[in-house]
Amino acid sequence: MRILLAAVGKAKPGPELDLFHQYVKRLSPPLTLKEVEEKRPLASAQLKAREAELLLSTVPNGAVVVALDERGRHMTSPDFAEKIRVWRDGGIGDVAFLIGGADGHGEAVRARADLLLSLGGMTWPHMLVRALLAEQLWRAQAILAGHPYHRT
């Protein structure tokens, strides 16, 4: 199963990007990152709609879409691992995780998403969300492989 992370904004060098790469290199198969950005100054509603369009353009046909959203479903790491297992064992070829811009996801992303997923009730910097997601994907992989993930 291939995993795509599509995110609004370009990552800049720094500790968040380093942490993201630390977990990405542990994943097998590796995670593919696609960054999108709208450079034009648009009103908030227009910007969200444009960012949604850009994010959805990166999603492979037939992919399961997971939108990271503060209003989404809260899951434990084992529950997340089980969701990944169900998709993998059910023959899903691609899963696309989408991280929106500063104002959140446009309605097109929310409508297309198979799962709205929250990483908690607190607000996280978008660049740190990439690292948090990569870590949880690695943790899910470890759980599914039977490793004592909580001790590593």
C-alpha positions in Angstrom: 0.0 0.0 0.0 1.4 3.4 -1.0 1.0 6.3 1.3 0.9 9.9 0.1 1.1 13.0 2.3 -0.2 16.1 0.5 0.3 19.3 2.5 -0.3 23.0 1.9 2.9 25.0 2.3 6.6 24.4 1.6 8.7 22.9 4.4 11.7 24.9 5.4 14.8 23.4 6.9 14.7 23.1 10.6 13.9 20.7 13.5 10.3 19.9 12.3 11.5 18.8 8.9 14.4 16.8 10.4 12.0 15.0 12.7 9.6 14.3 9.8 12.5 12.8 7.8 13.6 10.7 10.7 10.3 8.9 10.7 9.8 8.8 7.0 13.1 6.9 6.5 11.8 4.2 8.9 8.7 3.6 6.9 8.4 0.8 4.4 7.3 1.5 1.8 8.3 5.1 2.1 5.9 8.0 2.4 5.6 10.3 -0.6 5.3 14.0 0.2 3.6 16.4 -2.2 3.5 20.1 -1.3 1.1 22.5 -2.8 0.9 26.3 -2.5 -1.3 29.0 -3.8 0.8 32.2 -4.2 -2.0 34.6 -5.1 -3.5 36.7 -2.3 -7.0 35.4 -2.0 -9.8 35.9 0.5 -10.0 33.2 3.1 -13.0 31.3 1.5 -11.4 31.5 -2.0 -8.0 30.4 -0.6 -9.5 27.3 1.2 -11.3 26.3 -2.0 -8.2 26.7 -4.1 -6.0 24.8 -1.6 -8.7 22.0 -1.6 -8.4 21.9 -5.4 -4.6 21.7 -5.2 -4.6 19.0 -2.6 -7.2 16.9 -4.3 -5.2 17.1 -7.6 -2.4 15.1 -5.9 -4.7 12.2 -4.9 -4.3 9.0 -6.9 -7.5 7.6 -8.5 -9.2 5.2 -6.1 -7.2 6.3 -3.1 -8.6 6.4 0.4 -8.5 10.0 1.5 -7.8 11.0 5.1 -8.1 14.7 5.9 -6.3 15.9 9.0 -8.9 18.0 10.8 -9.2 19.3 14.3 -12.9 18.4 14.2 -12.1 14.9 13.0 -12.2 11.5 14.7 -9.9 10.9 17.6 -8.1 7.5 17.5 -5.7 5.7 19.7 -2.5 4.5 18.0 -3.7 0.8 18.1 -7.0 1.9 16.5 -5.1 3.9 13.8 -3.0 0.8 13.2 -6.1 -1.3 12.8 -7.6 1.1 10.3 -4.3 0.9 8.3 -4.4 -2.9 8.5 -8.0 -3.0 7.2 -7.2 -0.8 4.2 -4.0 -2.7 3.5 -5.5 -6.2 3.8 -8.6 -5.0 1.9 -6.6 -4.3 -1.2 -6.4 -0.5 -1.0 -3.5 0.5 -3.2 -3.2 4.1 -2.1 -4.0 6.2 1.0 -3.6 9.9 0.8 -3.3 12.0 4.0 -4.2 15.7 3.4 -3.0 18.6 5.6 -4.8 21.9 4.8 -3.7 25.5 5.2 -3.9 27.9 8.1 -7.7 28.2 7.7 -8.3 24.5 7.5 -9.7 22.4 4.7 -12.1 23.5 2.0 -15.4 21.8 1.7 -14.3 19.8 -1.4 -11.7 18.0 0.7 -14.1 17.4 3.6 -16.7 16.0 1.2 -14.1 13.7 -0.5 -12.5 12.5 2.7 -13.1 8.9 3.7 -11.9 9.8 7.2 -11.6 13.1 9.0 -8.8 12.5 11.5 -7.8 14.6 14.5 -4.4 14.5 16.2 -6.0 16.0 19.3 -8.0 19.0 20.4 -5.0 21.3 20.5 -3.8 23.3 17.6 -0.5 22.1 16.1 1.8 23.9 13.7 1.3 22.5 10.2 5.0 21.6 9.8 4.9 19.7 13.1 1.7 17.8 12.0 3.8 16.3 9.2 6.2 14.8 11.8 3.4 13.7 14.1 1.6 11.9 11.2 4.9 10.3 10.0 5.5 9.1 13.6 2.0 7.6 13.9 2.4 5.8 10.5 5.7 4.4 11.7 4.0 3.4 15.1 1.1 1.7 13.2 3.7 -0.2 11.1 5.4 -1.3 14.3 2.1 -2.3 16.0 1.1 -4.4 12.9 4.5 -6.1 12.8 4.1 -7.1 16.5 7.0 -4.9 17.7 6.8 -3.5 21.3 6.2 0.0 19.8 5.7 1.6 23.1 9.2 0.8 24.2 11.1 2.2 21.2 
